[in-house]
């Protein structure tokens, strides 16, 4: 009589679940003192830098093979510009999900990188406490967590048994990774690389974190330099 055995099996998407590939936008234009980027609803809205345009092409080359059913972007143009090569190759029209926009940085909007680079004491406090809202006027942490989670729930509800790509932002990805890990510190997931892919599987209230900061499709791949605090958001 044959012995009963039980193999290990690869993860399979549960029935009714939505796979969401969270793509951080390509590198955006640098901050230049005295020359602030345009804004949308108070959020800095820089365009992609030349390297970001190249990263967008690599993302498209990677994801065009993923049998995507939908593409989402935010209200900020760096996400739409990053998604454009993939949209062109797949024929999918990007949909806007406003609540995946980046965390609002209050008085530091447009000068965040400069303040971090200068060693501002509040930047150090922000990292120690793991909260954006130590910045004066910044979006309250709980509100940021709520709106980004609601955006994911809406996307998942609209796409059962489907795979989608959501082009968004570094702070958003960190927050969603923390939400998926049941209340972890968002700053434990800070510094996702521009053009990286993270992977959630959502079914009902169950979130499964499958991947974080996959850069294997980018020049340098997993040898990309580690991100510093000034690369948490852009």
TAVEN-V149774 format. One record per pair of residues at least 24 apart in sequence whose C-alpha atoms are under 8 Angstrom apart, sorted by the first residue. I is the first residue (numbers start at 1). J is the second residue. D is the distance in whole Angstrom. If there is no record, write none. Layout:
[[I | J | D] [I | J | D]]
This chain:
[[13 | 161 | 8] [13 | 201 | 7] [14 | 203 | 7] [15 | 161 | 6] [16 | 160 | 5] [16 | 161 | 5] [16 | 203 | 6] [17 | 156 | 7] [17 | 159 | 8] [17 | 160 | 5] [17 | 161 | 5] [17 | 162 | 7] [17 | 201 | 7] [17 | 202 | 5] [17 | 203 | 4] [17 | 204 | 8] [18 | 156 | 5] [18 | 157 | 8] [18 | 159 | 6] [18 | 160 | 5] [18 | 161 | 5] [18 | 162 | 5] [18 | 163 | 6] [18 | 164 | 8] [18 | 201 | 6] [18 | 202 | 5] [18 | 203 | 6] [19 | 156 | 8] [19 | 161 | 8] [19 | 162 | 6] [19 | 163 | 5] [19 | 164 | 6] [19 | 199 | 7] [19 | 200 | 6] [19 | 201 | 4] [19 | 202 | 6] [20 | 156 | 8] [20 | 163 | 6] [20 | 164 | 5] [20 | 165 | 6] [20 | 166 | 7] [20 | 199 | 6] [20 | 200 | 5] [20 | 201 | 6] [20 | 202 | 8] [21 | 163 | 8] [21 | 164 | 6] [21 | 165 | 5] [21 | 166 | 6] [21 | 197 | 6] [21 | 198 | 6] [21 | 199 | 5] [21 | 200 | 6] [22 | 165 | 6] [22 | 166 | 5] [22 | 167 | 6] [22 | 168 | 7] [22 | 173 | 7] [22 | 197 | 6] [22 | 198 | 5] [22 | 199 | 6] [22 | 200 | 8] [23 | 165 | 7] [23 | 166 | 6] [23 | 167 | 5] [23 | 168 | 6] [23 | 169 | 8] [23 | 195 | 6] [23 | 196 | 6] [23 | 197 | 5] [23 | 198 | 6] [24 | 79 | 8] [24 | 167 | 6] [24 | 168 | 5] [24 | 169 | 5] [24 | 170 | 6] [24 | 173 | 8] [24 | 192 | 7] [24 | 193 | 7] [24 | 194 | 5] [24 | 195 | 5] [24 | 196 | 6] [24 | 197 | 7] [25 | 52 | 8] [25 | 56 | 8] [25 | 78 | 6] [25 | 79 | 5] [25 | 82 | 6] [25 | 167 | 6] [25 | 168 | 6] [25 | 169 | 6] [25 | 194 | 6] [25 | 195 | 5] [25 | 196 | 8] [26 | 51 | 7] [26 | 52 | 4] [26 | 53 | 7] [26 | 55 | 6] [26 | 56 | 6] [26 | 78 | 7] [26 | 79 | 8] [26 | 82 | 6] [26 | 194 | 5] [26 | 195 | 5] [27 | 51 | 6] [27 | 52 | 4] [27 | 53 | 8] [27 | 55 | 8] [27 | 194 | 5] [27 | 195 | 8] [28 | 52 | 6] [28 | 78 | 7] [28 | 234 | 7] [31 | 110 | 7] [31 | 111 | 7] [31 | 113 | 7] [31 | 114 | 7] [33 | 111 | 8] [36 | 110 | 6] [37 | 110 | 7] [40 | 75 | 8] [40 | 76 | 7] [42 | 104 | 8] [42 | 109 | 8] [43 | 102 | 8] [43 | 104 | 6] [43 | 105 | 8] [43 | 109 | 7] [44 | 109 | 6] [44 | 110 | 6] [45 | 76 | 6] [45 | 77 | 6] [45 | 78 | 7] [46 | 77 | 7] [46 | 78 | 7] [47 | 77 | 6] [47 | 78 | 5] [47 | 81 | 8] [48 | 78 | 6] [48 | 81 | 7] [48 | 82 | 8] [52 | 82 | 7] [52 | 194 | 8] [52 | 195 | 8] [53 | 81 | 8] [53 | 82 | 7] [55 | 82 | 8] [55 | 194 | 8] [55 | 195 | 6] [55 | 218 | 7] [56 | 81 | 8] [56 | 82 | 5] [56 | 83 | 7] [56 | 84 | 8] [56 | 85 | 7] [56 | 86 | 8] [56 | 195 | 7] [57 | 82 | 8] [57 | 85 | 6] [57 | 86 | 8] [58 | 217 | 6] [58 | 218 | 6] [59 | 86 | 7] [59 | 195 | 7] [59 | 217 | 7] [59 | 218 | 8] [60 | 85 | 6] [60 | 86 | 4] [60 | 89 | 8] [61 | 86 | 8] [62 | 217 | 6] [64 | 89 | 7] [64 | 90 | 7] [67 | 163 | 7] [68 | 162 | 8] [68 | 163 | 5] [68 | 164 | 5] [68 | 165 | 7] [69 | 162 | 6] [69 | 163 | 6] [69 | 164 | 6] [70 | 94 | 7] [70 | 95 | 8] [70 | 163 | 7] [70 | 164 | 5] [70 | 165 | 7] [71 | 95 | 6] [71 | 164 | 6] [71 | 165 | 5] [71 | 166 | 6] [71 | 167 | 8] [72 | 96 | 6] [72 | 97 | 6] [72 | 164 | 8] [72 | 165 | 6] [72 | 166 | 4] [72 | 167 | 6] [73 | 97 | 6] [73 | 98 | 8] [73 | 100 | 8] [73 | 166 | 6] [73 | 167 | 5] [73 | 168 | 6] [74 | 98 | 5] [74 | 99 | 7] [74 | 100 | 6] [74 | 101 | 5] [74 | 167 | 7] [74 | 168 | 6] [75 | 101 | 6] [76 | 101 | 7] [79 | 167 | 5] [79 | 168 | 6] [79 | 169 | 8] [80 | 167 | 8] [82 | 167 | 7] [83 | 167 | 7] [97 | 151 | 7] [99 | 147 | 6] [99 | 148 | 6] [99 | 150 | 8] [99 | 151 | 6] [100 | 147 | 8] [100 | 148 | 6] [100 | 151 | 6] [100 | 168 | 6] [100 | 169 | 8] [100 | 172 | 7] [101 | 168 | 7] [101 | 169 | 7] [101 | 172 | 7] [102 | 168 | 7] [102 | 169 | 6] [102 | 170 | 8] [102 | 171 | 6] [102 | 172 | 6] [102 | 233 | 8] [103 | 132 | 8] [103 | 138 | 8] [103 | 139 | 6] [103 | 144 | 7] [103 | 171 | 6] [103 | 172 | 7] [104 | 138 | 6] [104 | 139 | 5] [105 | 132 | 7] [105 | 133 | 8] [105 | 135 | 7] [105 | 136 | 8] [105 | 137 | 7] [105 | 138 | 4] [105 | 139 | 7] [106 | 135 | 7] [106 | 136 | 6] [106 | 137 | 4] [106 | 138 | 4] [106 | 139 | 7] [107 | 135 | 7] [107 | 136 | 6] [107 | 137 | 6] [107 | 138 | 7] [108 | 135 | 7] [108 | 136 | 8] [108 | 138 | 8] [112 | 230 | 7] [113 | 230 | 5] [113 | 231 | 8] [116 | 229 | 7] [116 | 230 | 6] [117 | 230 | 7] [127 | 187 | 7] [127 | 229 | 8] [130 | 185 | 6] [130 | 186 | 7] [130 | 187 | 5] [131 | 187 | 8] [145 | 175 | 6] [145 | 176 | 8] [145 | 179 | 8] [148 | 172 | 7] [148 | 175 | 8] [148 | 176 | 7] [149 | 176 | 7] [149 | 179 | 7] [153 | 202 | 8] [153 | 204 | 8] [156 | 202 | 6] [156 | 203 | 7] [157 | 204 | 8] [160 | 203 | 8] [169 | 233 | 7] [169 | 234 | 7] [170 | 194 | 8] [170 | 231 | 8] [170 | 232 | 6] [170 | 233 | 5] [170 | 234 | 7] [171 | 232 | 6] [171 | 233 | 5] [173 | 198 | 8] [177 | 209 | 7] [177 | 212 | 8] [180 | 207 | 5] [180 | 208 | 6] [180 | 209 | 6] [181 | 209 | 7] [190 | 229 | 8] [190 | 232 | 5] [191 | 226 | 8] [191 | 227 | 5] [191 | 228 | 6] [191 | 229 | 7] [191 | 231 | 5] [191 | 232 | 4] [191 | 233 | 8] [192 | 227 | 7] [192 | 231 | 8] [192 | 232 | 7] [193 | 227 | 7] [193 | 231 | 8]]
